[in-house]
């Protein structure tokens, strides 16, 4: 409830149910593992108890490109940041209230699409607040959504001296052109707009507002390092997913990913240091391990042969810069032989999420053939 449309990973669940329902399939003993809230926190995988599973081969039906076998993934870490404040009354006179809105960005999965260099709506918004040509009083902010989605939209209600408002609007229009130029070919639908609104009763204290703005501008975001071992694979990244005020606290959330645990921890410490300088508190939580590739995996060899027999070509063997549940499950079942595959899914974790129907048949036939050809113990 409250997540996206079910391609990721409703289609994997459907495939498992189809296998369980079909009495004609040939296979050895099977267990079906369904995990809750994979998209919003992997709570089901985290809650999995040691000793519950009896099988020693895991087919994880949660990858997003048909014809690819995933043998590794990134680990993750949440940075939860809080600026506490006591709201102040807004000026009684000589100020105009306005809402700045950043919209039209593509967003997407913060692991898979982070390499696309898409704009982050929170960073776009706060960059302007930091560079505005006049003093800006910040009343409220609401940017981003899910922790694992690149923010598509962000908005802030601000107050500007009425005599400086026209210059403020002019600067914002110029800034929109800058953003369009910088992200040409990537974010062609981006818009940065402002409109007058009714003046709110309260605002953030000036010092808190200034510290927040500077810290968001300084906060690392996007790709931090590429893998040397697997060309084209992001090794370490971070996504400033959420910035929201509620009248007492501004809460921010970053999701950090890395296939190198020490890099992930160091990046978390760097983000915490930035916000500590600004007077905010950061909690680093929800750390989970990545999944290191095993190129000698028996199930990898069996599935490579199966795919080649079915489709006349070898599947691609790769790793993914996202948090597959294999990393968490593998930490509880370290001897599990794991592989992840699935049909082609586009734009996961966004309103454009969809599954390519033609790829589903190939994926399912491959699954059935894999179950038939898994070697006996």
Secondary structure, DSSP 4 states (H G I P E B T S, - for coil): --S--SHHHHHHHHHHHHHHH-TT---S-------S-TTTT-HHHHHPPTT----SEEEE---SSTTEEEEEE-EEEEEEEEEE---EEPPSSSEEEEEEEEE-----BTTTSGGGTPPPHHHHHHHHHHH-SS--EEEEEEEE-STTB----EEEEEEEEGGGHHHHHHHHHHHHHHHHHHTTTT-TT-EEEEEE-PPPSEE--HHHHHHHHHHHHHS--EEEEE-SSSTT-EEEEEEEEEEEE-SSEEEEEEEEEESSHHHHHHHHHHHHHHHHHTT-EEEEEEEE--B---TT-HHHHHHHHHHHHHHSSPPEEEEESS--THHHHHHHSTT-EEEE----EESTTSTT-EE-HHHHHHHHHHHHHHHHHPPP-
